[in-house]
Amino acid sequence: MLDFALKVSVALLSVAIVLNLYRVAVGPSLPDRILALDTMYVNSIALIVLFGLWLGHRTYFEAALLIAMLGFVSTVAVCKYLLRGDIIE
Amino acid sequence: MIALYTLMEGVIAFFLIAGSIFALIGSLGLARMKDFYMRLHGPSKISTLGVGCVLLASIAYFSLLESGPSLQELLITIFLFITAPVSAHLLSKSALHQKLERDPRTRGNPEELQEDDDERTLEEAPQGNSKLP
């Protein structure tokens, strides 16, 4: 049962990431693209956690934590650049 | 003991399926909705919930595997639940700053998007008696 659930959820998350890629490519404005990249890193955290579940050991936990922190910092940096025209004033 | 394992397997499978369906619905909202202010809702609420469900499943699985509570994944969950509203707030502020197009069905009339009423034509411009030197 767990094997089947893992396969189904990997498939669903892959479809979600493809939808985010569509919004990155099409998105008419810059905040749309930033939002799509933000969603994409959140979904990729879930995908990495699923990969760790599949292999049965937790080496990939640190990778997920790193992606979470760096993704947030980069989103804030790009938003700050759009708002103020500069990142560190 | 076998009954416990079967029960926990069902719980983990439920959380995995529920989390990935939530993440898919959030991304579907991102891809399908009309303007940016609608699109912001899906990822900032629902995708975070989906990742939270997947991480709960991971906590349950490793607690069962190592026969003891393992709460490291809770760190990612708490971090995501703190940072998602902050990044959504910053994104909406930058969208208001850029004055993005709105769908007519998007409600609300924020100060940043109102038309400037005090644009004067040349005839209406105040003449003489200026306080400025």
Backbone of each chain as ProteinMPNN parsed JSONL, in Angstrom:
{"seq_chain_A": "MLDFALKVSVALLSVAIVLNLYRVAVGPSLPDRILALDTMYVNSIALIVLFGLWLGHRTYFEAALLIAMLGFVSTVAVCKYLLRGDIIE", "coords_chain_A": {"N_chain_A": [[0.824, -1.195, 0.0], [1.919, 1.213, 0.83], [3.918, 1.521, -1.042], [2.502, 1.868, -3.428], [1.146, 4.254, -2.782], [3.298, 5.991, -2.576], [4.184, 6.029, -5.243], [1.979, 7.17, -6.534], [1.873, 9.686, -5.3], [4.313, 10.812, -6.029], [3.865, 11.055, -8.773], [1.724, 12.908, -8.803], [2.934, 15.166, -7.641], [4.864, 15.667, -9.549], [3.303, 16.474, -11.706], [2.347, 18.822, -10.583], [4.718, 20.334, -10.453], [5.252, 20.596, -13.145], [3.106, 22.224, -13.897], [3.821, 24.521, -12.489], [6.146, 25.172, -13.891], [5.017, 25.836, -16.327], [3.756, 28.227, -15.6], [5.982, 29.749, -14.967], [7.103, 30.012, -17.497], [5.074, 31.251, -19.032], [3.905, 33.31, -17.525], [2.693, 36.593, -17.252], [3.862, 38.764, -15.931], [6.565, 39.975, -13.814], [6.301, 39.474, -10.922], [4.551, 37.262, -11.096], [6.229, 35.262, -12.101], [8.104, 35.069, -10.054], [6.469, 34.162, -8.003], [5.743, 31.667, -9.05], [8.223, 30.369, -9.066], [8.687, 30.319, -6.339], [6.614, 28.616, -5.458], [7.516, 26.381, -6.777], [9.884, 25.698, -5.452], [8.845, 24.966, -2.987], [7.306, 22.742, -3.701], [9.342, 21.103, -4.608], [10.698, 20.542, -2.277], [8.87, 18.815, -1.063], [9.043, 16.732, -2.917], [11.694, 15.872, -2.576], [11.594, 14.965, 0.058], [9.872, 12.841, -0.316], [11.517, 11.227, -1.889], [13.476, 10.548, -0.033], [11.848, 9.031, 1.652], [11.305, 6.916, -0.055], [13.828, 5.71, -0.435], [14.349, 5.093, 2.156], [16.153, 6.105, 4.011], [17.558, 8.941, 5.791], [19.216, 10.836, 4.526], [18.577, 12.83, 2.831], [17.251, 14.776, 4.123], [18.653, 17.024, 5.023], [19.203, 18.299, 2.627], [16.628, 19.105, 1.882], [16.088, 20.931, 3.919], [18.03, 22.874, 3.404], [17.191, 23.788, 0.872], [14.756, 24.914, 1.602], [15.53, 27.09, 3.25], [17.274, 28.648, 1.568], [15.587, 29.156, -0.591], [13.574, 30.769, 0.531], [15.106, 33.007, 1.278], [16.019, 33.874, -1.237], [13.619, 34.519, -2.516], [12.73, 36.679, -0.942], [14.823, 38.442, -1.431], [14.603, 38.994, -4.22], [12.037, 40.13, -4.3], [12.45, 42.377, -2.732], [14.225, 43.701, -4.362], [12.551, 44.319, -6.525], [10.795, 46.015, -5.241], [12.285, 48.185, -4.158], [14.382, 48.691, -5.85], [16.872, 48.025, -5.106], [18.849, 45.829, -3.115], [20.264, 45.668, -0.632], [20.213, 48.445, 1.253]], "CA_chain_A": [[0.0, 0.0, 0.0], [2.786, 2.392, 0.922], [4.627, 1.627, -2.323], [1.553, 2.448, -4.389], [0.893, 5.65, -2.404], [4.493, 6.762, -2.95], [4.217, 6.252, -6.69], [0.915, 8.113, -6.905], [2.15, 11.062, -4.865], [5.384, 11.344, -6.883], [3.264, 11.459, -10.048], [0.936, 14.134, -8.614], [3.838, 16.298, -7.421], [5.523, 16.004, -10.822], [2.35, 17.287, -12.473], [2.317, 20.155, -9.96], [5.92, 21.073, -10.835], [5.105, 20.96, -14.561], [2.215, 23.391, -13.932], [4.604, 25.699, -12.072], [7.036, 25.533, -14.998], [4.18, 26.54, -17.312], [3.539, 29.605, -15.159], [7.252, 30.462, -15.098], [7.347, 30.331, -18.905], [4.042, 32.099, -19.616], [3.518, 34.369, -16.603], [2.854, 37.861, -17.962], [4.624, 39.79, -15.218], [7.679, 39.457, -13.018], [5.845, 38.817, -9.691], [4.018, 35.932, -11.403], [7.325, 34.294, -12.228], [8.683, 34.838, -8.728], [5.513, 33.32, -7.27], [5.828, 30.302, -9.567], [9.473, 29.766, -8.575], [8.471, 30.089, -4.903], [5.828, 27.384, -5.355], [8.289, 25.258, -7.275], [10.801, 25.159, -4.438], [8.056, 24.271, -1.96], [6.965, 21.408, -4.212], [10.524, 20.249, -4.71], [10.964, 20.033, -0.924], [8.027, 17.624, -0.891], [9.563, 15.656, -3.772], [12.919, 15.347, -1.966], [11.192, 14.174, 1.225], [9.342, 11.572, -0.846], [12.661, 10.424, -2.323], [14.042, 9.977, 1.182], [10.946, 7.959, 2.104], [11.442, 5.801, -0.998], [15.071, 4.988, -0.169], [14.295, 4.596, 3.52], [17.042, 6.732, 4.982], [17.267, 10.365, 5.874], [20.319, 11.69, 4.082], [18.072, 13.912, 2.001], [16.582, 15.757, 4.961], [19.444, 18.266, 5.045], [19.005, 18.974, 1.338], [15.327, 19.77, 1.92], [16.207, 22.092, 4.809], [18.807, 23.899, 2.688], [16.359, 24.387, -0.17], [13.755, 25.756, 2.257], [16.11, 28.362, 3.704], [17.777, 29.466, 0.456], [14.458, 29.597, -1.397], [12.943, 31.922, 1.18], [15.995, 34.174, 1.201], [16.074, 34.417, -2.596], [12.338, 35.183, -2.809], [12.716, 37.981, -0.27], [15.783, 39.327, -2.092], [14.087, 39.467, -5.508], [10.915, 41.04, -4.023], [13.026, 43.629, -2.258], [14.787, 44.379, -5.53], [11.443, 44.892, -7.291], [10.139, 47.094, -4.488], [13.123, 49.337, -3.85], [15.426, 48.896, -6.831], [18.145, 47.712, -4.477], [18.598, 44.772, -2.14], [20.747, 46.158, 0.658], [20.33, 49.899, 1.068]], "C_chain_A": [[0.864, 1.254, 0.0], [3.53, 2.622, -0.39], [3.748, 2.31, -3.364], [1.308, 3.928, -4.075], [2.079, 6.536, -2.769], [4.512, 7.066, -4.436], [3.18, 7.284, -7.104], [1.288, 9.542, -6.5], [3.326, 11.65, -5.628], [4.827, 11.821, -8.216], [2.511, 12.78, -9.89], [1.852, 15.343, -8.426], [4.576, 16.664, -8.702], [4.603, 16.83, -11.699], [2.296, 18.707, -11.917], [3.525, 20.974, -10.392], [5.865, 21.459, -12.305], [4.178, 22.172, -14.7], [2.951, 24.657, -13.507], [5.545, 26.153, -13.182], [6.273, 26.271, -16.086], [3.993, 27.987, -16.898], [4.832, 30.414, -15.212], [7.465, 30.888, -16.544], [6.364, 31.374, -19.414], [3.883, 33.409, -18.869], [3.742, 35.77, -17.12], [3.735, 38.872, -17.231], [5.698, 39.142, -14.362], [7.227, 38.846, -11.685], [5.206, 37.454, -9.928], [5.126, 34.898, -11.452], [7.961, 34.019, -10.877], [7.778, 33.926, -7.911], [5.599, 31.872, -7.738], [7.115, 29.621, -9.104], [9.37, 29.443, -7.094], [7.697, 28.793, -4.684], [6.637, 26.181, -5.774], [9.273, 24.765, -6.222], [10.053, 24.483, -3.317], [7.697, 22.861, -2.419], [8.187, 20.514, -4.294], [10.98, 19.765, -3.345], [10.154, 18.764, -0.681], [8.562, 16.452, -1.7], [10.823, 15.037, -3.156], [12.592, 14.506, -0.739], [10.627, 12.828, 0.782], [10.466, 10.656, -1.311], [13.349, 9.779, -1.125], [13.185, 8.853, 1.74], [11.124, 6.716, 1.243], [12.69, 4.99, -0.671], [15.155, 4.507, 1.27], [15.373, 5.119, 4.437], [17.059, 8.23, 4.777], [18.448, 11.245, 5.526], [19.789, 12.947, 3.406], [17.363, 14.987, 2.797], [17.326, 17.089, 4.959], [19.289, 19.029, 3.742], [17.685, 19.727, 1.327], [15.384, 21.027, 2.783], [16.953, 23.233, 4.125], [17.962, 24.585, 1.634], [15.322, 25.308, 0.454], [14.344, 27.109, 2.631], [16.538, 29.234, 2.527], [16.644, 29.961, -0.433], [13.772, 30.805, -0.791], [13.805, 33.172, 1.045], [16.009, 34.758, -0.206], [14.76, 35.071, -2.985], [12.292, 36.574, -2.199], [13.659, 38.952, -0.979], [15.23, 39.864, -3.404], [12.911, 40.419, -5.295], [11.426, 42.399, -3.566], [13.615, 44.425, -3.422], [13.685, 45.024, -6.366], [10.845, 46.093, -6.572], [10.995, 48.342, -4.435], [14.171, 49.625, -4.914], [16.813, 48.58, -6.308], [17.877, 46.671, -3.41], [19.02, 45.209, -0.751], [20.998, 47.648, 0.521], [21.304, 50.473, 2.076]], "O_chain_A": [[0.596, 2.219, -0.716], [3.747, 3.762, -0.803], [4.189, 3.207, -4.082], [1.266, 4.759, -4.982], [1.91, 7.673, -3.209], [4.809, 8.185, -4.854], [3.457, 8.165, -7.918], [1.053, 10.49, -7.25], [3.358, 12.858, -5.862], [5.247, 12.854, -8.739], [2.636, 13.671, -10.73], [1.593, 16.414, -8.975], [4.885, 17.834, -8.926], [5.044, 17.771, -12.359], [2.21, 19.676, -12.671], [3.398, 22.166, -10.67], [6.365, 22.517, -12.688], [4.43, 23.051, -15.524], [2.744, 25.729, -14.076], [5.73, 27.35, -13.4], [6.791, 27.206, -16.697], [4.061, 28.885, -17.737], [4.802, 31.618, -15.468], [7.948, 31.99, -16.803], [6.753, 32.284, -20.145], [3.744, 34.475, -19.47], [4.884, 36.128, -17.409], [4.301, 39.758, -17.87], [5.737, 37.921, -14.204], [7.723, 37.777, -11.33], [5.297, 36.574, -9.071], [4.989, 33.798, -10.918], [8.319, 32.881, -10.576], [8.252, 33.03, -7.213], [5.536, 30.951, -6.923], [7.106, 28.432, -8.784], [9.892, 28.427, -6.636], [8.063, 27.974, -3.842], [6.485, 25.093, -5.218], [9.487, 23.559, -6.095], [10.555, 23.52, -2.738], [7.768, 21.907, -1.645], [8.092, 19.306, -4.076], [11.585, 18.698, -3.242], [10.668, 17.77, -0.167], [8.541, 15.311, -1.237], [11.003, 13.821, -3.205], [13.214, 13.469, -0.505], [10.869, 11.803, 1.42], [10.381, 9.439, -1.147], [13.755, 8.619, -1.181], [13.701, 7.852, 2.237], [11.098, 5.594, 1.75], [12.65, 3.76, -0.629], [15.943, 3.614, 1.58], [15.507, 4.623, 5.556], [16.637, 8.736, 3.738], [18.664, 12.281, 6.155], [20.444, 13.99, 3.4], [16.921, 15.991, 2.239], [16.709, 18.152, 4.902], [19.247, 20.259, 3.74], [17.612, 20.85, 0.829], [14.809, 22.057, 2.433], [16.574, 24.398, 4.24], [17.997, 25.808, 1.502], [15.032, 26.371, -0.094], [13.743, 28.15, 2.367], [16.21, 30.42, 2.482], [16.723, 31.063, -0.976], [13.426, 31.752, -1.497], [13.306, 34.255, 0.738], [16.01, 35.978, -0.375], [14.761, 36.07, -3.705], [11.872, 37.532, -2.846], [13.349, 40.135, -1.118], [15.362, 41.055, -3.687], [12.785, 41.409, -6.016], [10.901, 43.439, -3.964], [13.521, 45.651, -3.466], [13.851, 46.139, -6.861], [10.438, 47.067, -7.204], [10.493, 49.446, -4.643], [14.791, 50.688, -4.893], [17.812, 48.835, -6.981], [16.781, 46.632, -2.852], [18.238, 45.134, 0.197], [21.879, 48.073, -0.227], [21.542, 51.681, 2.086]]}, "seq_chain_B": "MIALYTLMEGVIAFFLIAGSIFALIGSLGLARMKDFYMRLHGPSKISTLGVGCVLLASIAYFSLLESGPSLQELLITIFLFITAPVSAHLLSKSALHQKLERDPRTRGNPEELQEDDDERTLEEAPQGNSKLP", "coords_chain_B": {"N_chain_B": [[0.904, -6.348, 17.052], [1.449, -6.469, 14.329], [-0.948, -5.512, 13.446], [-0.754, -2.871, 14.293], [1.315, -1.975, 12.637], [0.094, -2.207, 10.136], [-1.985, -0.382, 10.418], [-0.546, 2.014, 10.786], [0.713, 2.146, 8.34], [-1.45, 2.629, 6.671], [-2.178, 5.161, 7.622], [0.102, 6.673, 6.953], [0.073, 6.4, 4.16], [-2.324, 7.706, 3.619], [-1.723, 10.346, 4.414], [0.31, 10.941, 2.605], [-1.0, 10.829, 0.074], [-2.988, 12.767, 0.468], [-1.452, 15.064, 0.928], [-0.055, 15.358, -1.506], [-2.159, 15.74, -3.248], [-3.175, 18.16, -2.298], [-0.986, 19.833, -2.888], [-1.008, 19.659, -5.647], [-3.472, 20.862, -6.216], [-2.984, 23.46, -5.379], [-1.0, 24.241, -7.24], [-2.454, 24.011, -9.559], [-4.298, 26.048, -9.217], [-2.504, 28.151, -9.391], [-1.811, 27.956, -12.072], [-4.22, 28.315, -13.452], [-5.768, 30.539, -12.695], [-7.036, 33.982, -13.068], [-5.853, 36.646, -12.671], [-2.958, 38.191, -11.045], [-3.483, 38.68, -8.336], [-5.448, 36.865, -7.669], [-4.053, 34.54, -8.201], [-2.184, 34.426, -6.237], [-3.348, 33.27, -4.032], [-3.567, 30.405, -4.177], [-0.895, 29.006, -4.139], [0.192, 30.144, -1.75], [-1.382, 29.342, 0.366], [-2.431, 26.661, -0.006], [-0.458, 24.998, -1.085], [1.48, 25.063, 0.887], [0.151, 23.74, 2.935], [-0.015, 21.204, 1.749], [2.687, 20.397, 1.601], [3.157, 20.322, 4.316], [1.552, 18.124, 5.048], [2.896, 16.018, 3.693], [5.328, 16.083, 5.047], [4.461, 15.389, 7.605], [3.752, 12.723, 7.102], [6.308, 11.744, 6.603], [7.49, 12.088, 9.125], [5.952, 10.244, 10.608], [6.641, 7.852, 9.31], [9.465, 7.569, 9.716], [9.521, 7.559, 12.483], [8.297, 5.161, 12.972], [10.058, 3.423, 11.729], [12.497, 3.704, 13.057], [11.739, 3.154, 15.561], [11.16, 5.16, 17.519], [10.509, 8.539, 18.505], [11.037, 10.85, 15.876], [11.788, 13.982, 15.187], [12.834, 15.699, 13.307], [11.892, 16.543, 10.836], [9.914, 18.244, 11.538], [11.121, 20.642, 11.832], [11.464, 21.694, 9.212], [8.773, 21.953, 8.592], [7.842, 23.889, 10.447], [9.451, 26.029, 9.715], [8.61, 26.499, 7.049], [5.935, 27.178, 7.518], [6.255, 29.547, 8.852], [7.587, 31.173, 6.991], [6.071, 31.276, 4.615], [3.765, 33.118, 4.72], [5.185, 35.526, 4.944], [6.659, 35.732, 2.543], [4.523, 35.79, 0.762], [3.304, 38.182, 1.459], [5.324, 40.026, 0.767], [5.427, 39.544, -1.989], [2.873, 40.405, -2.786], [3.064, 43.06, -2.129], [5.048, 43.896, -3.932], [3.684, 43.448, -6.302], [1.592, 45.31, -6.088], [3.114, 47.564, -6.127], [4.039, 47.544, -8.731], [1.683, 47.986, -10.012], [-0.101, 45.982, -11.201], [-2.273, 44.496, -13.712], [-5.797, 44.14, -13.084], [-8.349, 41.666, -12.734], [-11.816, 42.289, -13.428], [-13.431, 41.064, -11.553], [-11.957, 40.853, -9.271], [-11.974, 41.815, -5.978], [-11.985, 44.703, -3.744], [-10.275, 47.789, -3.106], [-7.461, 48.945, -3.119], [-5.244, 51.436, -1.797], [-2.972, 51.839, -3.302], [-3.649, 51.274, -5.912], [-5.466, 53.122, -6.761], [-6.688, 55.665, -8.959], [-4.874, 58.625, -9.737], [-6.245, 61.498, -8.509], [-5.563, 64.117, -8.412], [-4.41, 65.077, -10.698], [-3.75, 67.769, -12.561], [-4.956, 69.774, -15.255], [-3.501, 72.016, -17.688], [-4.847, 74.453, -17.694], [-6.182, 74.445, -15.257], [-4.222, 74.723, -13.465], [-2.776, 76.233, -10.596], [-2.371, 79.733, -10.604], [0.059, 82.231, -10.163], [0.759, 83.956, -7.023], [2.394, 82.196, -5.615], [3.764, 80.383, -2.912], [6.276, 79.534, -2.961], [9.69, 80.492, -3.396]], "CA_chain_B": [[1.996, -5.526, 16.506], [1.251, -6.389, 12.883], [-2.098, -4.623, 13.244], [-0.254, -1.492, 14.429], [2.064, -1.618, 11.437], [-0.852, -2.01, 9.028], [-2.694, 0.875, 10.671], [0.35, 3.139, 10.525], [0.933, 2.211, 6.897], [-2.612, 3.31, 6.114], [-2.13, 6.586, 7.977], [1.161, 7.309, 6.155], [-0.38, 6.483, 2.766], [-3.35, 8.759, 3.543], [-1.092, 11.676, 4.472], [1.043, 11.17, 1.349], [-1.933, 11.131, -1.02], [-3.654, 14.039, 0.744], [-0.494, 16.152, 0.743], [0.268, 15.618, -2.914], [-3.353, 16.308, -3.902], [-3.215, 19.585, -1.937], [0.042, 20.549, -3.652], [-1.455, 19.733, -7.049], [-4.555, 21.855, -6.322], [-2.368, 24.783, -5.3], [-0.336, 24.568, -8.501], [-3.516, 24.183, -10.558], [-4.782, 27.414, -9.032], [-1.482, 29.058, -9.926], [-1.781, 27.927, -13.531], [-5.5, 28.526, -14.098], [-6.549, 31.72, -12.315], [-7.017, 35.036, -14.078], [-4.851, 37.691, -12.469], [-1.95, 37.852, -10.046], [-4.008, 38.724, -6.963], [-6.096, 35.571, -7.427], [-3.066, 33.457, -8.261], [-1.395, 34.393, -5.004], [-4.012, 32.488, -2.986], [-3.345, 28.97, -4.243], [0.377, 28.539, -3.592], [0.584, 30.579, -0.413], [-2.102, 28.607, 1.412], [-2.712, 25.239, -0.153], [0.765, 24.225, -1.287], [2.133, 24.923, 2.182], [-0.554, 22.666, 3.639], [0.358, 19.938, 1.137], [4.025, 20.018, 2.051], [3.016, 19.955, 5.734], [1.035, 16.75, 5.121], [3.953, 15.085, 3.284], [6.327, 16.017, 6.117], [3.856, 14.59, 8.682], [3.906, 11.324, 6.717], [7.713, 11.379, 6.788], [7.71, 11.94, 10.572], [5.343, 8.986, 11.044], [7.384, 6.725, 8.759], [10.761, 7.361, 10.372], [9.28, 7.181, 13.871], [7.996, 3.731, 12.977], [11.22, 2.666, 11.266], [13.568, 3.719, 14.046], [11.064, 2.857, 16.828], [11.322, 6.262, 18.46], [10.078, 9.766, 17.82], [12.073, 11.596, 15.146], [11.055, 15.212, 14.928], [13.646, 16.641, 12.534], [11.1, 17.114, 9.751], [9.096, 19.325, 12.103], [11.893, 21.875, 11.613], [11.096, 22.229, 7.891], [7.364, 22.357, 8.633], [7.705, 25.166, 11.161], [10.099, 27.066, 8.901], [7.739, 26.836, 5.915], [4.72, 27.846, 7.988], [6.591, 30.928, 9.212], [8.065, 32.002, 5.891], [5.129, 31.408, 3.489], [3.04, 34.398, 4.741], [6.099, 36.661, 4.726], [6.967, 35.891, 1.116], [3.291, 36.188, 0.066], [3.131, 39.616, 1.715], [6.278, 40.781, -0.055], [5.031, 39.427, -3.4], [1.72, 41.258, -3.073], [3.524, 44.451, -2.105], [5.739, 44.239, -5.183], [2.674, 43.511, -7.365], [0.911, 46.601, -5.961], [4.069, 48.594, -6.536], [4.092, 47.559, -10.199], [0.322, 48.276, -10.498], [-0.46, 44.952, -12.174], [-3.657, 44.506, -14.189], [-6.733, 43.386, -12.259], [-9.596, 41.181, -13.294], [-12.893, 43.081, -12.811], [-14.053, 40.372, -10.423], [-11.12, 40.951, -8.079], [-12.582, 42.834, -5.138], [-11.085, 45.54, -2.966], [-9.801, 48.981, -3.798], [-6.344, 49.41, -2.301], [-4.776, 52.813, -2.002], [-1.909, 51.894, -4.302], [-4.148, 51.105, -7.268], [-6.432, 54.156, -7.126], [-6.207, 56.646, -9.926], [-4.501, 59.905, -9.138], [-7.298, 62.472, -8.813], [-5.085, 65.496, -8.391], [-3.701, 65.446, -11.912], [-4.403, 68.988, -13.059], [-4.604, 70.185, -16.607], [-2.71, 73.244, -17.678], [-5.712, 75.595, -17.372], [-6.577, 74.45, -13.853], [-3.061, 74.858, -12.584], [-2.835, 77.5, -9.861], [-1.566, 80.783, -11.214], [0.503, 83.323, -9.298], [0.685, 83.887, -5.569], [3.031, 80.984, -5.121], [4.534, 80.584, -1.696], [7.668, 79.164, -3.192], [10.489, 81.624, -3.86]], "C_chain_B": [[1.846, -5.355, 15.003], [0.08, -5.466, 12.565], [-1.664, -3.174, 13.337], [0.478, -1.05, 13.161], [1.122, -1.361, 10.258], [-1.585, -0.69, 9.17], [-1.816, 2.077, 10.339], [0.646, 3.289, 9.038], [-0.223, 2.923, 6.215], [-2.582, 4.797, 6.381], [-1.095, 7.305, 7.118], [0.72, 7.459, 4.702], [-1.42, 7.576, 2.614], [-2.713, 10.144, 3.53], [-0.336, 11.979, 3.177], [0.101, 11.582, 0.231], [-2.575, 12.498, -0.789], [-2.709, 15.209, 0.487], [-0.22, 16.425, -0.716], [-0.945, 16.144, -3.657], [-3.476, 17.796, -3.565], [-2.201, 20.391, -2.744], [-0.38, 20.707, -5.11], [-2.548, 20.787, -7.197], [-3.991, 23.269, -6.246], [-1.709, 25.183, -6.603], [-1.34, 24.743, -9.629], [-4.113, 25.578, -10.451], [-3.794, 28.428, -9.586], [-1.536, 29.103, -11.443], [-3.077, 28.437, -14.145], [-6.116, 29.897, -13.832], [-6.197, 32.93, -13.169], [-5.926, 36.075, -13.858], [-3.982, 37.371, -11.262], [-2.541, 37.762, -8.642], [-4.822, 37.494, -6.647], [-5.067, 34.462, -7.333], [-2.284, 33.329, -6.973], [-2.015, 33.462, -3.965], [-3.594, 31.033, -2.988], [-2.035, 28.529, -3.616], [0.601, 28.912, -2.137], [-0.193, 29.842, 0.664], [-2.027, 27.112, 1.195], [-1.439, 24.438, -0.34], [1.526, 24.041, 0.023], [1.498, 23.806, 2.997], [-0.167, 21.299, 3.085], [1.722, 19.467, 1.584], [3.993, 19.633, 3.526], [2.513, 18.537, 5.887], [2.113, 15.739, 4.752], [4.995, 14.954, 4.392], [5.782, 15.264, 7.33], [3.981, 13.103, 8.38], [5.341, 10.861, 6.925], [8.04, 11.192, 8.267], [7.169, 10.598, 11.053], [6.162, 7.792, 10.573], [8.688, 6.495, 9.506], [10.612, 7.068, 11.847], [9.009, 5.691, 13.969], [9.237, 2.911, 12.663], [12.289, 2.578, 12.36], [13.036, 3.504, 15.451], [11.371, 3.903, 17.894], [10.916, 7.53, 17.757], [11.25, 10.458, 17.128], [11.423, 12.85, 14.607], [11.852, 16.189, 14.074], [12.844, 17.294, 11.423], [10.216, 18.255, 10.24], [9.779, 20.673, 11.909], [11.518, 22.511, 10.271], [9.661, 22.734, 7.922], [7.205, 23.715, 9.284], [8.3, 26.298, 10.33], [9.204, 27.48, 7.735], [6.502, 27.584, 6.383], [5.008, 29.259, 8.462], [6.853, 31.751, 7.963], [7.058, 32.176, 4.766], [4.319, 32.713, 3.56], [3.937, 35.593, 4.481], [6.371, 36.847, 3.245], [5.713, 36.275, 0.338], [3.035, 37.682, 0.251], [4.061, 40.456, 0.846], [5.908, 40.722, -1.53], [3.858, 40.337, -3.707], [2.114, 42.723, -3.023], [4.233, 44.825, -3.402], [4.754, 44.283, -6.349], [1.92, 44.83, -7.308], [1.82, 47.729, -6.403], [4.131, 48.696, -8.046], [2.749, 47.845, -10.83], [-0.104, 47.275, -11.57], [-1.933, 45.042, -12.527], [-4.546, 43.672, -13.261], [-7.881, 42.875, -13.101], [-10.731, 42.002, -12.67], [-13.55, 42.383, -11.636], [-13.205, 40.407, -9.159], [-11.606, 42.11, -7.225], [-11.52, 43.627, -4.401], [-10.589, 46.705, -3.788], [-8.629, 49.569, -3.021], [-5.847, 50.784, -2.739], [-3.788, 52.902, -3.158], [-2.444, 51.845, -5.719], [-5.142, 52.179, -7.668], [-5.807, 55.144, -8.098], [-5.849, 57.934, -9.209], [-5.518, 60.964, -9.54], [-6.747, 63.886, -8.966], [-4.201, 65.805, -9.592], [-4.404, 66.648, -12.54], [-4.013, 69.225, -14.513], [-3.924, 71.543, -16.533], [-3.558, 74.441, -17.26], [-6.03, 75.661, -15.888], [-5.417, 74.677, -12.92], [-3.109, 76.201, -11.881], [-1.878, 78.525, -10.453], [-1.185, 81.817, -10.151], [0.414, 82.994, -7.822], [1.333, 82.62, -5.009], [3.843, 81.301, -3.88], [6.011, 80.291, -1.919], [8.443, 80.362, -3.725], [10.72, 81.563, -5.368]], "O_chain_B": [[2.073, -4.275, 14.457], [0.092, -4.74, 11.571], [-2.129, -2.333, 12.568], [0.303, 0.067, 12.675], [1.319, -0.425, 9.484], [-1.789, 0.033, 8.195], [-2.261, 3.032, 9.702], [0.81, 4.4, 8.533], [-0.019, 3.719, 5.299], [-2.907, 5.605, 5.511], [-1.35, 8.398, 6.612], [0.952, 8.494, 4.078], [-1.423, 8.299, 1.617], [-3.101, 11.009, 2.745], [-0.333, 13.115, 2.702], [0.354, 12.556, -0.478], [-2.699, 13.296, -1.718], [-3.103, 16.219, -0.096], [-0.156, 17.581, -1.134], [-0.795, 16.918, -4.603], [-3.833, 18.603, -4.424], [-2.502, 21.484, -3.224], [-0.146, 21.745, -5.729], [-2.565, 21.527, -8.18], [-4.45, 24.168, -6.95], [-1.833, 26.328, -7.037], [-1.114, 25.528, -10.55], [-4.401, 26.217, -11.463], [-4.186, 29.435, -10.176], [-1.333, 30.159, -12.042], [-3.05, 28.95, -15.264], [-6.904, 30.382, -14.645], [-5.205, 32.924, -13.897], [-5.151, 36.356, -14.773], [-4.234, 36.403, -10.544], [-2.164, 36.896, -7.853], [-4.899, 37.094, -5.485], [-5.181, 33.56, -6.504], [-1.778, 32.255, -6.649], [-1.308, 32.923, -3.114], [-3.296, 30.471, -1.933], [-2.045, 27.756, -2.658], [1.133, 28.115, -1.365], [0.296, 29.726, 1.787], [-1.614, 26.369, 2.086], [-1.326, 23.325, 0.175], [2.142, 23.0, 0.249], [2.187, 23.03, 3.66], [-0.006, 20.343, 3.843], [1.91, 18.294, 1.91], [4.712, 18.727, 3.948], [2.986, 17.807, 6.759], [2.244, 14.71, 5.415], [5.493, 13.859, 4.654], [6.536, 14.576, 8.017], [4.276, 12.306, 9.271], [5.579, 9.737, 7.366], [8.766, 10.269, 8.636], [7.834, 9.893, 11.812], [6.362, 6.835, 11.321], [8.994, 5.366, 9.89], [11.468, 6.402, 12.429], [9.432, 5.033, 14.919], [9.455, 1.846, 13.241], [12.904, 1.531, 12.565], [13.774, 3.647, 16.426], [11.783, 3.582, 19.009], [10.969, 7.598, 16.529], [12.317, 10.63, 17.716], [10.608, 12.796, 13.686], [11.581, 17.389, 14.105], [13.073, 18.458, 11.092], [9.817, 19.123, 9.464], [9.121, 21.711, 11.831], [11.281, 23.717, 10.196], [9.349, 23.787, 7.367], [6.523, 24.592, 8.754], [7.731, 27.386, 10.248], [9.054, 28.671, 7.459], [6.061, 28.524, 5.723], [4.106, 30.096, 8.478], [6.405, 32.894, 7.866], [7.168, 33.143, 4.011], [4.188, 33.377, 2.532], [3.508, 36.57, 3.867], [6.326, 37.966, 2.734], [5.807, 37.008, -0.647], [2.604, 38.366, -0.677], [3.652, 41.461, 0.264], [6.05, 41.711, -2.248], [3.828, 40.976, -4.758], [1.579, 43.541, -3.772], [4.051, 45.927, -3.919], [4.945, 45.058, -7.286], [1.631, 45.42, -8.349], [1.37, 48.721, -6.976], [4.259, 49.791, -8.595], [2.655, 47.942, -12.054], [-0.426, 47.654, -12.696], [-2.74, 45.58, -11.769], [-4.122, 42.648, -12.726], [-8.334, 43.529, -14.041], [-10.634, 42.381, -11.502], [-14.167, 43.041, -10.799], [-13.679, 40.032, -8.087], [-11.649, 43.251, -7.683], [-10.335, 43.292, -4.419], [-10.493, 46.623, -5.013], [-8.784, 50.581, -2.338], [-6.014, 51.209, -3.882], [-3.756, 53.888, -3.895], [-1.782, 52.316, -6.644], [-5.628, 52.168, -8.8], [-4.608, 55.42, -8.074], [-6.453, 58.283, -8.195], [-5.658, 61.3, -10.716], [-7.383, 64.747, -9.574], [-3.343, 66.686, -9.525], [-5.541, 66.533, -12.998], [-2.899, 68.92, -14.937], [-3.792, 72.136, -15.463], [-3.078, 75.336, -16.566], [-6.141, 76.742, -15.309], [-5.605, 74.811, -11.711], [-3.447, 77.209, -12.501], [-0.726, 78.218, -10.76], [-2.019, 82.223, -9.342], [0.038, 81.888, -7.434], [0.851, 82.051, -4.029], [4.513, 82.33, -3.795], [6.875, 80.741, -1.165], [7.874, 81.177, -4.451], [11.376, 82.441, -5.929]]}, "name": "protein", "num_of_chains": 2, "seq": "MLDFALKVSVALLSVAIVLNLYRVAVGPSLPDRILALDTMYVNSIALIVLFGLWLGHRTYFEAALLIAMLGFVSTVAVCKYLLRGDIIEMIALYTLMEGVIAFFLIAGSIFALIGSLGLARMKDFYMRLHGPSKISTLGVGCVLLASIAYFSLLESGPSLQELLITIFLFITAPVSAHLLSKSALHQKLERDPRTRGNPEELQEDDDERTLEEAPQGNSKLP"}
